[in-house]
Amino acid sequence: MRRAASLALRALSSSAVTQAATQAHCCAPALVASASMPALARRSFATNSTDIYNVHKDTPDNNASTPFEVTAENMKKLDKIIGRYPPNYKASAVIPVLDLVQQMNFGYLSLNAMNKVAEILEMAPIRVYEVATFYSMFNRTKMGKYHVMVCGTTPCRLQGAQKIEAALVKHLGIHIGETTPDGMFTLGEMECMGACVNAPMIAIADYSKGIDGFSYLYYEDLAPADVVSIVSDLKAGKTPKVGSQYRSKAEPAGAMINGKWVPEKAGTVHTLTGTPTGPYCRNLDA
């Protein structure tokens, strides 16, 4: 009886998986086109906010005929990473190697870029695809020069990340997962950039200069007008201020309230109002 129940459960699970897979593959285009939930549909099939599907879709700039090669200079950088692992465990280097290859390829992993990684690491291509589709740091569709990512985790949402996203959507004329017609900006979303005290914030990756010129910068304590100014400066070739837009160091100085920076009153003290009682660290110079 227990065996019969187990077989029935297995059949039910298999049926459910088959049905879900059928719906995902057959109905996904309809969901993406749905006016009632475009954002949900855009994010429900991929691990990040820039790729609609976890399966490869041929495009004119990303198909089996799209060339991708690693230069001799960049191969030295890859060899340095691969050399950190035993020769029979080259596959362990797949994540850092994919990261560098993405930087080489203007911010995304084309089909042949992933195939090249599989060749270099002596892996089955499907194993590389599995990693590239699992981690949200990897993009598999063509990106803009700048990848603008809005933090969507709870502290940033509570501090106004929705207004930051709305300001970018309005100013750039695109939505999450889309790229501006001039190829300058791709708008994305990511989870927790690790500076919750300075919420809300964005990160901007510059993929246009290859490995040596790659940058990944954070802009914090943002009002909607601040993000518009930042992307406007980048488009104009200027260098916007990195980090907090309002405080000089990581200490309480104010907060973003209803889209505006509200500084604290002068003389406000939060901690260390007197001499600490200890225990103290030993003299590190002794």
C-alpha positions, 0 to 999 in steps of 0.5 A, spaced: 500 500 500 505 504 501 508 503 494 502 504 491 501 511 494 508 512 493 507 511 485 501 515 485 504 521 488 510 520 483 505 520 477 502 526 480 508 530 481 510 528 474 504 530 471 504 537 475 511 538 472 509 536 465 503 541 466 507 547 468 513 546 463 507 546 458 504 552 460 511 555 461 513 554 454 506 554 450 503 560 454 509 564 456 509 569 449 501 570 451 503 572 458 509 577 456 504 580 452 499 581 457 497 588 459 495 586 466 501 584 468 507 585 464 512 586 470 510 580 473 511 576 466 517 579 465 520 577 471 517 570 472 521 566 467 528 568 468 533 569 474 535 576 473 531 582 470 534 583 463 533 576 460 525 574 459 527 567 458 531 562 461 532 558 455 536 561 449 532 565 443 536 566 437 537 574 435 541 577 430 546 579 435 546 572 439 546 566 435 550 560 433 553 564 428 555 570 432 563 570 433 566 570 440 574 569 441 578 570 447 584 574 445 591 572 447 592 577 453 585 576 456 586 568 455 592 570 460 587 573 465 583 566 465 589 562 465 591 565 472 584 564 475 584 557 472 590 556 475 587 556 482 584 550 481 587 543 481 587 541 473 582 535 474 577 540 477 577 546 472 570 546 472 570 549 479 573 556 475 566 557 471 563 562 475 569 567 475 571 565 468 564 567 466 564 573 469 570 575 466 568 573 459 561 577 460 566 583 461 569 581 455 563 581 451 560 588 453 556 585 459 552 579 456 554 572 455 552 570 448 551 563 446 558 562 443 561 566 449 558 560 453 560 555 449 567 558 449 567 557 456 565 550 456 571 549 451 576 552 455 574 549 462 573 542 458 565 542 460 559 540 457 556 546 454 549 544 458 553 545 465 555 552 463 548 554 461 546 551 468 550 556 471 549 562 467 541 561 467 542 560 475 545 566 477 542 573 476 549 576 475 550 573 468 546 577 463 544 573 456 541 578 452 545 584 449 546 590 454 546 597 454 553 601 455 551 602 462 547 597 466 543 601 471 540 596 477 535 599 482 535 595 489 529 592 490 530 589 497 525 591 503 529 597 506 530 600 499 523 599 498 521 602 505 525 608 503 522 610 496 526 605 491 519 605 487 520 612 486 527 611 484 525 606 479 519 611 476 523 616 475 528 612 471 522 609 467 520 616 465 526 619 464 529 613 460 523 611 456 524 604 458 522 599 463 525 594 467 529 589 462 529 594 457 534 598 453 534 605 450 534 605 443 541 609 443 544 603 446 546 607 452 542 604 458 539 598 460 534 598 466 534 592 471 533 590 478 537 587 483 536 584 490 540 587 496 546 591 495 549 591 502 548 598 504 541 598 507 543 604 511 544 609 505 537 606 502 535 607 497 540 606 492 542 604 485 548 600 482 551 602 475 556 597 471 560 600 465 561 594 460 564 598 454 571 598 456 572 591 457 576 587 463 581 593 464 576 598 464 570 595 467 567 598 473 561 597 478 559 603 482 554 604 487 550 611 488 546 611 495 541 616 499 538 617 492 532 622 491 528 621 484 532 627 482 538 625 483 538 618 479 536 623 473 542 627 474 546 621 475 544 618 468 544 625 465 551 626 467 553 619 464 550 620 458 554 627 457 560 624 458 561 627 465 563 623 472 557 623 477 559 623 484 559 615 487 557 613 494 552 617 498 549 623 495 549 627 501 553 624 507 561 624 507 562 618 511 558 612 514 554 615 520 547 618 521 547 624 518 540 624 516 535 620 511 531 620 505 524 621 507 518 622 501 523 623 496 527 628 499 534 628 504 532 631 511 539 632 514 539 631 522 539 637 527 547 640 528 549 637 534 545 630 534 549 625 538 547 617 537 552 613 540 559 614 544 556 620 548 561 618 553 568 614 554 567 607 552 568 602 558 571 597 555 574 592 554 579 595 549 583 592 544 590 591 545 596 595 542 596 593 535 603 597 534 606 594 540 
